[in-house]
């Protein structure tokens, strides 16, 4: 707000909510999921229990936290400055997610461009792994079990079409929200959710095919690890995005949001476009090249 702004245009009060337990509950949920993953990677049966528990707690946290924010918003407690805070918060959250995936893409780059060629070099090749070559995809030296890499031009290509299409439909939904066309808003938003769910179904089929027919698993050395960690975490983000899109759809159905004030919708749209861009990187560098 400019220094010379009048009292009538200046927001008189910045809403500060009461302390909430949801951030620490969300952190606990993610910890359970991470710990469960560690157990799973080490062959402990309790791993799936930890992951399931963490995911259920995360769903509970999202349901309650979303509900609190929605009630405050509909009660008129949010103004210009709260809206700005939400925008900065969502921007930094998406930036943190960009850095998260940058770490995994960096691991893929290092394994593919640096580690595998170095391990196939003369010094290592002569004494340790005489039959190892620097080709990619590779499970790494000493991995004797045969596997087939996941092809790009099957379900992954279909999933690319699905996610890119969902980026178009969420944009059309946003345009209709701005135009205050509720019927088309609900139509395009609902189609976005369906496309996201279709993506997850195709990814589940792809994983089943990888395990049962390609012998491609999380334990398949460097390639299996990077493949499932990148695509699996992306699938988790798509799942969270689909949940948020569903919440927004029900809010639209209830008459929430105005053409000039609807950042909750925009924030979820930002997140969904981020998910689309990450998938493009995955399709190019994990499946195609």
N, C-alpha and C positions, 0 to 999 in steps of 0.2 A: 504494500500500500504506500502510495506516495505521501511525503510528509505533509503536503498541503491538502490532502483529501478531507472532505467535509465529514462531520459526524454522522450524517445520514448515509454515507457510502462506506463508512468504516465498520467492520464487523466488531460488535461490542464484546463478544465473549468467544473464547476458543474452548470447545468442549473437551474436557479431560475425563475419560471414563474411569470408573472404579477399577482397582487392580483386579485382573482376571488370571485364572490358573491355566488358560489355554496354551500359552507359549511353552510352559514347562511340561504340560501334558503332551504337546506335540513333540517336544524334544525326547520325552520318554518313549513315545511311540516309535520314533526314528531309531532310537538306541536299541529297542527290542528287535526291530527289523534288521539292523546292522549286526547285532549279536547273533540273531538267528541265522543270518547269512554266513557268519564265521563258523558257527556250528555245522551248518549244511556243507560248507566247503571242506570241512574236516571229517565228513562222514558220520556226523552225529545225528541221530533221528530227531532229536529235539529241535533241530534247526527250523523245520517247517512250523513247529508250534510257536517258536519265537516270532517268525515272520508273520504268521496269521494273527497272533496276539497284537503285535505292533500295528498291523494294518487295521484291525478292528478299533483299536484305541485312536488311531489317526482319523478314521471315519467319524468316531464319536466327537473328537475334538473339532473337526471341520463343521459338523452339524451344529454343535453348540455355539462355536465362535461365529459362524456365519449368522446364526439366529440372533445373537446379541447385536452384531453390527447392523443387520437388517432392521431390527426394532429401533435402534438409535437413529438410523437414517430416516425411517418412515415417521419418526416422532419429530423430525425437523431439527435435530441437534447438530447437523453438519452444514457448514457454510463454505465460503470460499477457501478459507485457510485449511480447514479439515480436508477439503477436496485436494488442495495442493499437497498436503501431507500424504494422502493416499497415493497420489501420483508419484511422488518421490519414493515412497515405500515400495510400490510395485516396480518401479524402475530399478531400484537397487536389488530387489529380490530376483528379477530376471537377469540382472548382471551377475549375481552370485551363481545362478544356474548356468549362465554362459561359461563362467570360470570352471564350474563343476565338469561340464562336458569337455571343456578345453583340456582338462587334465587327462581324461580318457582318450581323447583324440591324440594328445601328446604321447601317451603310452603306445597307442597303435603306430604312430609315426616312428617312435624310437625302436620298437620291435622290428618293424618292417624295413626301415631304411638304415638303421645303425646296427642293432644287435644281430639279426640273422645274417647279414653279409659278413660281419666281423667273425661270427662263429664258424662261418664256412671258409674263412681265409686260410691261407697255407699253414700258419703256425698251429691253429687249432685242428685243422682238417687232417693233418698228417698223423698226429699222435692220438687224438681223442675220438673223432668222428669221421673216419675216412670216407664214408658214403654220404655225408651231409652236404647239401647244396644250398645256395642262397635264394632259392625260388620262394615265392609267396603266392598263395597261402602256405604256411608252414607251422607245424606244431612245435618246432624246435628240435635241436639235436637230442638223440637218445630216445625219441618217441617212435616206437615201432608200429603202433596200432594204426591201421589204414582208416582214412576218413575221406569224405567227399565235401569240398567247400560248398557253401550255399550259393546257388546261381542267382544272378540279378534279375533275369528276365522271366520271372514267374510271379509268385506271390509278392516278393519285394517290389516289383514294378507296379503291380496292382495296388499295393499299399501306398505307393508314391502318388498314384492317380487319386486314391481316396483322400489322402491328406491334403493334396493341393486343391482338390475340389472343395474340401471343407474350409480351406482358407478363403475361397470365393464365396461360399454360402454364408460364413460369419460376417463377411464384409457387406453382403447384400442385406443381411439382417440388421446390421448397424445403420445402413442407409435408410431402411424402412423405419427404424426407431427414430432417427432424426426427422423423417417425414411424418411421424406419428401415425404410421400405417400398421396397426397392431396385428391384423390378420396375416399380412405378409411377413412381419417380424417373427411371429410364432412359427410360421411355415419354414422360413429359412433357418431359424435357430434350431428347430426340431430336426431339420435335415442335417445340420452340422453335427448334432449329437449322434444321429444314426450313422453318419460316415465315420465318426470316431469309434463307435462300437464295432462297426464292420472292420475297421483297421485292427482292433484288438482281437477279433475273432480270427482274422487272417493270420495274425502273428502267432496265435495259439496253434493254429494248424501248421504253420511253418516250423514251430519248435517241435511239434510232434513228429513231423516229417524228418527233421534234422536228427532227432534222437533214434527213431525207429528204423530209418532207411539210409541215412547218410553216415551214421555213427559219429555225428558231430555233436559233442557235448561240452559242457563247461570245463570238463577235465581234459579236453583235447589241446593241451599245451598252450602256446602263445596265441594261436589263431582262435581256438575255442574260447579262451578266456576273454580276449578283446571283443570277439563277436557277441557273446552273450552278455557281457557287462554293458557294452554300448547299447545294443538293441533292447536289452532287458530294462535298463534304467530309462531309456526313452519310452518304452511301453508303460512303465510306471508313471511317467509324466503325462502320457496320453490319458491314462486312467484318471489321474487327478484332474486333468483338464476337462474330461468328459463329465466328471462329478460337478465341477464348477459350472460348466455349461448347462447342466440339468437344473441346478439351483437357480441360475439366471433365467432359464425358460419358465420355471414356475413363478418367479418374480414378475416376469413380463405378463404371464397369464393372470396374475393378481392385480395388474394395473400399475405396478411400480415403474419408476423411471419416467423422466420427462425428456422431450427432445433436446432441451438445453442443459440437462443435469442428469447424467447417467454413467458416472465413472465406473461403477461396479461392472457394468456391461463392457466398457472399454478396457478395463484392466484384465478381464478374462479373455477378451479378444486379443490383447497384446500377448498374453501367455500362449494362446492357441497359435498365433502366428510364429512365436518363438519355437514351439514344438514342430511346426511345419519346416522351418529353416533347418533345425537340427536334423530332421529326417532326411532332408536333401543332402546334407553332409554325410550322413550315414550311408545313404544309397550309393553315393559316388565313391567314397573312400573305403567302405566296408564291403559292399556287395559288387560294385561294378569294376573298379580299377584293380 
